[in-house]
Amino acid sequence: MTTKYFQYIGLAVVLAMPSSLAAATFDFTSRLDSAQASSQGASDAWGEAQLSVDSVTESLSFALTVIGISLDDLADAFVDGANAALGPIHLHDGDLGQNGPVVVPFPFDSSYSSSTSGGFQLVVDDYAYADAVAISGSTLSFDEYLADLQRGGSYINVHTDAYVSGEIRGQLSPEVAPVPLPAGLPLLLASLGGLAFLRRKR
């Protein structure tokens, strides 16, 4: 086989590779409960969160649903008091079971909404990382924080009047997407088949 033939094969393989390999978005999930927080299992409240990080725009989108805590239960000190700039919910840099500094704060505003299921929701889209750390004062670069997220070194904390240090907490874990090999395989086979046909005609 000629060198040119192998180059065609290499091109076919690249074309067949799943586009997700070049994705700029990284997804994380978390299950929050009181066992991980300062309340140490004393609260029945819980929550589920999804975090999406765009490495091109260096921004975050965050969605959290909490059951068993109302908006009125959120810590006054973080809603309209001394720590209002940080908000009652924020993302910390810290390993499982360890406390760490606030990196991404969610100040109390219209992004918080009451839920009919006995709790509330927090939804924030396209939150620039630079804006977040300008509020929190974190010195972590975007790449450093993303690396910590990818190794499970960041958590969510929900502060309430009953537990000002945090009623429920959850570690963020990377969500591993399945590699769509079956989607790319037909393209690869078709490309190789086409190359073989061209070679037979020579």
C-alpha positions in Angstrom: 0.0 0.0 0.0 1.2 3.5 -0.7 1.8 6.2 1.9 -1.0 8.2 0.3 -3.4 5.3 0.9 -2.5 5.2 4.6 -3.1 9.0 4.8 -6.6 8.5 3.4 -7.3 5.8 6.0 -6.1 8.1 8.8 -8.4 10.9 7.5 -11.3 8.4 7.5 -10.6 7.5 11.1 -10.5 11.1 12.2 -13.8 11.9 10.4 -15.4 8.9 12.2 -14.3 9.9 15.7 -17.2 11.1 17.9 -17.5 14.9 18.0 -17.9 14.7 21.8 -14.2 14.1 22.1 -13.7 17.8 21.2 -16.5 19.0 23.4 -16.0 22.2 25.4 -18.7 21.4 28.0 -18.0 19.4 31.1 -21.0 18.2 33.2 -21.1 17.4 36.9 -23.9 16.2 39.3 -24.4 16.2 43.0 -26.8 14.7 45.6 -27.0 16.9 48.7 -28.0 15.8 52.2 -27.4 16.7 55.8 -25.0 13.8 56.5 -22.3 15.7 54.5 -23.0 19.1 56.1 -22.6 20.7 59.5 -26.1 19.4 60.5 -24.6 15.9 60.4 -27.7 14.0 59.6 -30.1 16.1 61.7 -32.1 17.4 58.7 -34.3 15.4 56.4 -33.8 17.9 53.6 -32.1 16.9 50.4 -31.3 18.2 47.0 -30.0 17.4 43.5 -27.8 19.6 41.3 -26.4 19.7 37.9 -23.4 21.9 36.8 -22.3 22.5 33.3 -18.9 24.2 32.7 -18.0 25.7 29.3 -14.2 25.7 28.9 -14.4 28.0 25.8 -16.5 30.8 27.3 -15.2 30.0 30.8 -18.8 30.1 32.2 -21.0 27.9 34.3 -24.7 26.9 34.2 -26.1 25.6 37.4 -29.5 24.0 38.4 -30.3 23.0 41.9 -33.6 21.5 43.3 -34.0 21.4 47.1 -36.7 19.5 49.0 -37.4 20.2 52.7 -36.0 23.8 52.8 -38.0 26.8 51.8 -36.7 30.2 50.6 -37.7 31.6 54.0 -35.5 29.1 55.7 -32.3 30.3 54.0 -29.9 32.0 56.2 -30.7 35.7 56.7 -27.0 36.6 57.0 -26.5 35.3 53.5 -29.8 36.7 52.0 -29.7 40.3 53.1 -27.2 40.4 55.9 -23.4 40.7 56.2 -22.7 37.8 53.8 -25.4 38.8 51.2 -22.8 39.1 48.4 -22.1 35.4 48.7 -25.7 34.3 48.8 -27.0 31.4 50.9 -25.8 28.8 48.3 -22.3 28.6 46.8 -19.7 26.3 45.3 -16.7 25.6 47.5 -13.3 24.3 46.6 -12.7 21.3 48.9 -12.4 17.5 49.0 -15.0 15.2 50.4 -15.3 15.7 54.2 -13.1 18.8 54.1 -14.1 22.5 54.3 -12.8 24.9 51.7 -13.2 28.5 50.5 -16.1 29.8 48.4 -15.3 30.0 44.7 -18.7 30.5 43.0 -21.3 32.4 45.0 -25.0 32.6 44.1 -26.4 35.9 45.6 -30.1 35.8 46.5 -32.1 37.1 43.5 -34.7 36.1 41.0 -32.6 33.0 40.1 -34.1 31.5 43.3 -37.7 30.4 43.0 -40.2 28.6 45.2 -41.2 25.0 44.3 -44.6 23.4 44.6 -42.9 20.2 46.0 -42.0 21.7 49.4 -38.7 23.4 48.5 -37.1 25.7 46.0 -35.1 25.8 42.9 -32.0 27.8 41.9 -31.2 28.1 38.2 -28.3 30.2 36.8 -27.3 30.2 33.1 -24.0 31.3 31.5 -22.5 32.7 34.7 -19.0 34.0 33.8 -16.3 32.5 36.1 -14.5 35.9 36.2 -17.7 37.5 37.6 -18.0 34.8 40.2 -14.5 35.0 41.6 -14.7 38.8 41.5 -17.4 38.4 44.2 -15.9 35.5 46.2 -12.4 36.7 46.1 -11.1 33.3 45.0 -7.6 33.2 43.6 -8.2 30.0 41.7 -7.9 30.4 37.9 -10.6 28.9 35.7 -8.4 26.0 34.7 -7.4 25.3 38.3 -11.0 25.2 39.4 -12.1 23.0 36.5 -9.3 20.6 37.4 -10.5 20.4 40.9 -14.1 19.8 39.7 -12.9 16.9 37.5 -11.2 15.2 40.4 -14.2 15.7 42.7 -12.7 18.5 44.7 -15.7 20.9 44.9 -18.9 20.9 46.8 -22.2 22.7 47.2 -23.3 24.1 50.5 -26.8 25.4 51.5 -26.9 27.7 54.5 -30.1 28.1 56.5 -31.1 29.9 59.7 -31.2 26.6 61.5 -27.7 25.6 60.3 -25.8 28.7 59.3 -22.7 26.7 58.5 -24.7 24.5 56.1 -27.9 22.3 56.4 -27.2 20.2 53.4 -24.1 19.7 51.3 -23.1 17.7 48.2 -19.8 16.8 46.5 -19.8 17.5 42.7 -18.9 14.5 40.6 -18.0 14.4 36.9 -20.6 13.0 34.7 -18.9 10.6 32.3 -20.7 10.5 28.9 -20.7 7.2 27.0 -18.5 7.3 23.9 -20.9 7.1 20.9 -18.8 4.5 19.1 -21.7 2.9 17.2 -22.5 6.3 15.7 -19.0 6.7 14.4 -18.4 3.1 13.3 -20.7 3.2 10.2 -18.9 6.3 8.9 -15.5 4.7 9.4 -16.6 1.5 7.6 -18.1 3.4 4.8 -15.0 5.5 4.4 -12.7 2.5 4.4 -15.0 0.7 1.9 -14.9 3.7 -0.4 -11.1 3.8 -0.2 -10.9 0.1 -1.0 -13.2 0.5 -4.0 -11.0 3.4 -5.3 -7.9 1.3 -4.9 -9.4 -1.6 -6.9 -10.2 0.7 -9.8 -6.6 1.8 -10.1 
